[in-house]
C-alpha cells in the first residue's frame, strides 16, 4: 500500500513504540469550525500524554496519510469540500487523486494495513432501525469482521438498532468486551441497558486478549473494547429518549432515507439538546482516546518483552 507515514508514526513503528489510530471524519464532518481543529489537536495531545503516538488518518490528494503534520491537520479541519471516505471509497479516491476524511471502516482498514493495532473513535456504525425494510447496515461491521484491530469506542450510535447491531457483531464473529462494565455503553449514555458477555478490567487485560487472538490464528476479526462515557458526563437519559423519539418521527414524516438518516438524526439531537449531545460525544471520545493509548502502551510493552 502506497501510504505516507508521518515521521513520528514511522519512527514509533520502527521502534515498537505504541501508536493509536484516530479517525478524521469527526474533525471534518462531526464538529463545527473552528472547534473541530481545537479538538483534533487536543485528542492528539491526549494520546501523547499517555505515552503513545497519535496517527490521525486521512487521504490527501490520493495518498493515504497515516499520521498528519500540522498543515495536514489544519487542512482536514478547514476544507469544507472534503469528502467522507468509507473503505469502499478508497480505491476511487486513490486513483483520482481525491482528498477525504476517513470513517471508522476506512480508518480501521488503513491503520491495520500500516501495522497499527489500536484505534480510538466515538461510536461505531451498525444496523439501522427498520433494517427489515431497507437493509441499511453500516460498512463498519463487515470490515471489522475482516480486520485484526482493537477498536476502543463508546458502543454504537444510539440512533441505531443497538440489539440488532450486537446480534450482527456476534454473527460476524467480532469479539465485544465492556471496559469495567457488564453493560454495553449507549454512546451518549453510560449504558444501553444491554449486557455484554465479557468485561475487561485493565489495559493489560485488553492487550492479553489481543495476544490470544494472534495465538489462536483464527479469522482476522477485530476486538471491540466498549468504554462507557462517565455517568456524570453522559447526556440526560430522559432528554435523550425524548429528543430521539422526536427526531425519528421527523425523519419518518420528512421521508429521510438511506445515508441521509444518520446526519439528520445526529443534527436533530444536537439541536434538540442545545448542544448537550455533542458534549457527551466529546466526553466519550476523550475517554476512548485515553484508554486506547494505555492499551497501545500495554500491547507495545508485551511485544518488546517477548522479544527480550
C-alpha positions in Angstrom: 0.0 0.0 0.0 1.4 3.4 -1.1 0.6 5.2 2.2 2.6 8.1 3.6 3.5 7.7 7.3 4.3 10.8 9.3 7.9 10.9 10.6 6.6 10.5 14.2 4.5 7.4 13.3 7.2 5.8 11.2 9.7 6.2 14.0 7.3 4.8 16.5 6.6 1.7 14.4 10.2 1.1 13.8 11.0 1.3 17.5 8.0 -0.8 18.5 6.5 2.2 20.4 2.8 2.5 21.0 0.7 4.1 18.3 -3.1 4.9 18.3 -5.1 5.4 15.1 -7.6 8.3 15.1 -10.3 8.8 12.5 -10.7 12.1 10.7 -14.4 12.4 10.0 -15.1 13.7 13.5 -12.8 16.6 12.6 -14.1 17.3 9.1 -17.8 16.4 9.4 -18.6 15.9 13.1 -17.8 19.2 14.7 -18.3 22.9 14.0 -15.4 25.1 12.9 -13.1 26.2 14.4 -13.7 24.0 17.4 -13.0 20.9 15.2 -9.4 21.9 14.9 -9.0 22.5 18.6 -10.5 19.1 19.4 -8.2 17.4 16.8 -5.1 18.9 18.5 -6.5 18.0 21.9 -7.0 14.4 21.0 -3.5 14.0 19.6 -2.1 15.7 22.7 -4.1 13.3 24.9 -2.5 10.3 23.2 0.9 11.8 23.7 0.2 12.5 27.4 -0.4 8.7 27.8 2.9 7.9 26.3 1.8 6.9 22.8 2.0 8.4 19.3 -1.2 9.6 17.6 -1.9 8.7 14.0 -4.8 10.7 12.6 -5.7 9.1 9.3 -7.0 10.7 6.1 -6.5 10.7 2.3 -4.9 13.8 0.9 -4.5 14.2 -2.9 -5.0 10.5 -3.4 -2.4 9.4 -0.8 -3.4 7.7 2.4 -1.8 9.5 5.3 -1.0 7.6 8.5 -0.4 10.5 10.8 -0.9 14.1 9.9 1.5 17.0 10.2 0.4 20.4 11.4 -0.6 21.5 7.9 -2.5 18.3 7.2 -4.5 18.5 10.4 -5.4 22.1 9.6 -6.4 21.1 6.1 -8.7 18.4 7.4 -10.3 20.9 9.8 -10.7 23.8 7.3 -11.6 22.3 3.9 -15.4 22.3 3.6 -15.3 20.4 0.4 -13.5 17.4 1.9 -15.2 14.1 1.0 -16.2 11.5 3.6 -14.5 8.2 2.7 -15.5 4.7 3.8 -13.2 1.8 2.9 -15.1 1.1 -0.3 -14.3 4.6 -1.5 -10.6 4.3 -1.1 -9.7 2.7 -4.5 -11.5 5.5 -6.3 -10.1 8.2 -4.1 -6.5 7.0 -4.6 -7.0 6.5 -8.4 -8.5 10.0 -8.9 -6.3 11.9 -6.5 -9.2 12.9 -4.3 -9.0 14.1 -0.7 -11.2 12.9 2.1 -11.6 12.2 5.8 -11.8 8.6 6.8 -14.8 6.9 8.5 -14.4 4.1 11.0 -14.2 1.5 8.3 -11.6 3.3 6.2 -9.6 4.3 9.2 -9.5 0.7 10.6 -8.6 -0.6 7.1 -5.7 1.8 6.5 -4.5 1.6 10.1 -4.3 -2.2 10.0 -2.5 -2.2 6.7 0.1 0.2 8.1 0.7 -2.1 11.0 -1.3 -0.3 13.7 -3.2 -2.4 16.1 -5.2 0.1 18.3 -7.8 2.6 17.1 -9.9 5.0 19.1 -13.2 6.5 18.0 -16.5 7.8 19.4 -19.2 5.3 18.4 -19.4 2.6 15.7 -22.0 2.4 12.9 -24.3 -0.5 13.0 -27.7 -1.9 12.0 -30.2 0.9 11.3 -33.7 1.0 12.7 -36.2 -0.5 10.2 -33.5 -2.8 8.7 -36.0 -5.4 7.8 -37.5 -2.9 5.2 -34.4 -1.3 3.7 -31.5 -3.5 4.9 -29.4 -0.4 5.9 -26.3 -1.6 7.7 -23.0 0.3 8.3 -20.0 -1.0 6.4 -18.2 -0.8 9.8 -19.5 -4.2 10.8 -18.3 -6.3 8.0 -15.0 -4.5 7.7 -14.3 -5.1 11.4 -15.1 -8.8 10.9 -12.2 -8.9 8.5 -9.7 -6.7 10.2 -7.4 -7.5 13.1 -7.5 -4.3 15.1 -8.7 -3.2 18.5 -11.3 -0.5 18.5 -12.0 1.5 21.6 -15.4 3.1 21.4 -18.5 4.1 23.4 -20.6 1.5 21.8 -22.7 2.2 18.7 -24.6 5.4 17.9 -27.8 5.3 19.9 -29.8 6.3 16.9 -29.3 2.8 15.6 -30.9 -0.6 16.4 -28.5 -1.5 19.2 -29.8 -5.0 19.9 -29.7 -5.9 16.2 -26.2 -4.5 15.9 -24.9 -6.6 18.8 -26.5 -9.7 17.3 -24.9 -8.9 13.9 -21.5 -8.5 15.6 -21.9 -11.9 17.2 -22.9 -13.4 13.8 -19.8 -11.9 12.2 -17.5 -13.2 14.9 -16.4 -9.8 16.3 -15.4 -10.0 20.0 -17.1 -7.4 22.1 -16.0 -6.7 25.7 -17.1 -4.0 28.1 -14.3 -2.0 29.8 -15.0 -2.1 33.6 -18.7 -2.6 32.8 -21.1 -5.6 32.3 -23.4 -3.4 30.2 -22.9 -2.3 26.6 -22.4 1.5 26.5 -25.1 3.7 24.9 -22.8 6.2 23.1 -24.2 9.4 24.6 -25.4 7.3 27.6 -23.3 5.3 30.0 -25.4 2.2 29.4 -27.7 1.0 26.6 -29.3 -1.4 29.1 -28.0 -4.4 27.2 -25.5 -6.9 28.7 -22.0 -7.8 27.3 -20.6 -11.3 27.7 -17.2 -10.2 28.8 -15.7 -7.5 30.9 -12.1 -6.3 30.8 -10.6 -4.5 33.8 -7.3 -3.1 32.6 -5.3 -2.1 29.5 -3.1 -5.1 30.2 -6.0 -7.5 30.0 -7.1 -6.0 26.7 -3.5 -6.5 25.4 -3.6 -10.1 26.6 -6.8 -10.7 24.6 -5.1 -9.2 21.5 -2.2 -11.6 22.0 -4.6 -14.5 22.4 -6.3 -13.5 19.1 -2.9 -13.8 17.4 -2.0 -17.1 19.1 -5.3 -18.7 18.1 -4.7 -17.7 14.5 -8.4 -17.6 13.6 -10.2 -15.2 11.2 -8.7 -11.7 11.5 -11.6 -10.1 13.2 -11.5 -7.0 15.5 -11.7 -6.7 19.2 -14.2 -4.1 20.3 -13.5 -2.6 23.7 -16.7 -0.8 24.7 -15.8 2.0 27.1 -18.7 3.9 28.6 -18.9 7.7 28.9 -18.6 8.6 32.6 -22.1 8.8 34.2 -21.6 12.4 35.3 -20.8 13.4 31.7 -23.5 11.4 29.9 -26.5 13.0 28.2 -29.5 13.1 30.4 -31.3 9.8 29.6 -34.8 11.3 29.7 -33.8 14.1 27.4 -32.0 11.7 25.0 -35.0 9.5 24.7 -37.5 12.3 24.2 -35.4 14.1 21.5 -34.5 10.9 19.7 -38.2 9.9 19.5 -39.0 13.3 18.1 -36.1 13.1 15.6 -37.2 9.6 14.4 -40.7 10.9 13.9 -39.4 13.9 12.0 -37.3 11.6 9.8 -40.3 9.5 9.0 -42.5 12.5 8.3 -40.0 14.1 6.0 -39.1 10.9 4.2 -35.5 10.9 5.1 -33.9 7.6 3.9 -30.6 5.9 3.4 -27.3 7.7 4.1 -29.2 10.9 4.9 -30.7 9.3 8.1 -27.7 9.4 10.3 -26.6 13.0 9.8 -30.3 14.1 10.1 -30.8 12.3 13.4 -27.5 13.4 14.9 -28.2 17.0 13.8 -31.7 16.8 15.4 -30.1 15.5 18.6 -27.6 18.4 18.8 -30.3 20.9 18.2 -32.9 19.3 20.5 -30.5 19.0 23.4 -29.0 22.5 22.9 -25.6 21.0 22.2 -25.5 18.7 25.2 -25.3 15.6 22.9 -22.2 17.0 21.3 -20.6 17.5 24.7 -21.4 13.9 25.7 -20.0 12.7 22.4 -16.7 14.6 23.0 -16.5 13.3 26.6 -16.8 9.7 25.3 -14.2 10.3 22.6 -11.7 11.8 25.1 -12.1 8.8 27.4 -11.7 6.4 24.5 -8.6 8.1 23.3 -7.0 7.9 26.8 -7.9 4.2 27.1 -6.7 3.3 23.6 -3.3 4.9 24.3 -3.0 2.9 27.5 -3.9 -0.3 25.7 -1.4 0.5 22.9 1.3 1.0 25.6 0.4 -2.3 27.2 0.5 -4.1 23.8 3.8 -2.5 22.9 5.3 -3.4 26.2 4.2 -7.0 25.7 5.8 -7.2 22.3 9.0 -5.7 23.5 9.0 -8.1 26.4 8.5 -11.1 24.1 11.5 -10.0 22.0 13.8 -9.7 25.0 
